[in-house]
Amino acid sequence: MPALSLLDRRGGLHTLITQPGDTVASALLRNFIPPTSVVTYCEQNKLVADDHVLDPAQSYEARLIEGYDLVGIRRLFESRDSSASYIRRRLSVADTGMLSMERTPLDLPSAAVHVEATVRETIGEFGLVQGGDRLVLGLSGGVDSGSLLMLLAAYRDAAELPNVEIEAATFQDFDSKWSETFDSAARLAEKHKVRHHVLEAGLAEEVFHLNRPMAQILMLLMETEDAHLAMYADHHSTRRVLEVYADRLGARKIALGLHTTDLLAGLLNSYTTGFDVGPIPQRTVGPYEYILPLAFVPKRELHLYYTHFTGHAPKQTTPNQWEFNPGDRNFHYFLADQLQWSWPGIETWMFTAHALQASKHTMAFAACENCGGSMAQQSVTDAAWSGVCDVCALLDRHGWIHS
C-alpha cells in the first residue's frame, strides 16, 4: 500500500488509509481531509498535485496549512461498525461551540417510526395542517409523493383535527398512462382512503393556451437552444395545473413531496444567484399556500419508510431527458448531498436561518396574463415586468401559444 501521512500544525504525524491506485485527492477524501487544506510532498520534498497517483514505492506527507483542528474534526467521522440497516447521524453544536456526532442505529421499522415522528413534529411546529383544511397533494406515484401521501394519511388518522380532506392529483404527462408509478399512485390513494384525481394532459393546454400538447412541447424544446429550460417549463406547468385544480375544489393549500435534498439544492441556487425563494417548510405563492412536510426528511430515510410500508423497495424509474439538463441543477443536488454527509442535520440550521431572513421582508407577486400563475418580483433583475411569466415568455417565443 502507498504510505501517506498527515502532518498537523502541532507536529503530530498521522498515518492515513490508502488503497492501490489512489490519487492524492482520493486518499485524502477517504480520510475526511479536504484536499484544499493541505499541500502534499513525496520523498526529497517534491511537491505533488492532487491528481498524482500514489506510488507504493514512495512515502508521502500531506502538510496541513489551515489553522483549524482538522484532527479533532476527523474524529467525529471515525467509522463505527454496526449491524443495523441504517445509522442516523446528527452533528450537534453546543452553545459553547463544542461538536459531537450522534449516531442512532435503526432497523427498518424504527426508521419508519422516526420518519413519521419527524413529519408529525414538522406539521405541528409550523402549523402546516389545521382542522377543516382541504389539501391538494401533487401525486406522481414515485417514492417522494407516495411517501408524503402515506404520511399525511397517517397524520390525518392519528391527529385530532376535524374535517381534514386530502385530494391527491396526478398530472397525466406524456408517459403516465404506461408508467408503473401511475398505477402505484392510484393504488396508494385507494389503500389510504384518499380521493385520487387524474388531471388530463389537455388541462395544461387549456391553462397555458397552447396550440399543441405540453408533452410534445417539452420534447421539441429539447431540440432547441433552450433545452436547458425544459425542466423549468415542466415543473412550472405541473404546479400551475395543480393550482387550477385547487381553485376548482375551493382549496388554497398545496402539499408537495420536496425532501431535504430538494430544498437544500434550491437554497444553494438561491444563495449563488441572488434570486429570492420563500421560507421553508411553508411558503405563500400568490393566493396559494404551499406546505412541505418532508423538509426535514432526507431522501434515504424516505426510501426506508416507503420500503417498510409497501413491503418492497421503490422502483427507480428512468429520468426524463430534461432532468439531466441543466447541469448546474444537478451540481446543486450533488453539493446538497455532500453537505448532508459532512454536516448531518445541516438542514435544520439552514432552513431556520433562511426562514428568519425571509420573515424580514414581504415578497411581492404579479399574476401572469397568460397562465395566471403568480411570479415573485425579484430585486436582482432590472428587467421590467412584461406581464407574462418566464415560462409563458419561453413558450410564446417558440410559437406554442395561441395568438
Secondary structure, 3 states (H helix, E strand, C coil): CCEEEEECCCCCEEECCCCCCCEHHHHHHHCCCCHHHEEEEEHHHEEECCCCECCCCCEEEEEECCCCCHHHHHHHCCCCCCCCCEEEEEEEECCCCCEEEEEEEECHHHHHHHHHHHHHHHHHHHCCCCCCCEEEEECCCCHHHHHHHHHHHHHHHHCCCCCCEEEEEEECCCCHHHCHHHHHHHHHHHHCCCEEEEECCHHHHHHHCECCCHHHHHHHHCCCCCHHHHHHHHHHHHHHHHHHHHHHHCCCEEECCCCHHHHHHHHHHHHHHCCCCCCCCEEEECCEEEECCCCCCCHHHHHHHHHHHHCCCCCCCCCCHHHHCCHHHHHHHHHHHHHHHHCCCHHHHHHHHHHHHHCCCCCCEEECCCCCCEEECCCCCCCCCCCCCHHHHHHHHCCCECC
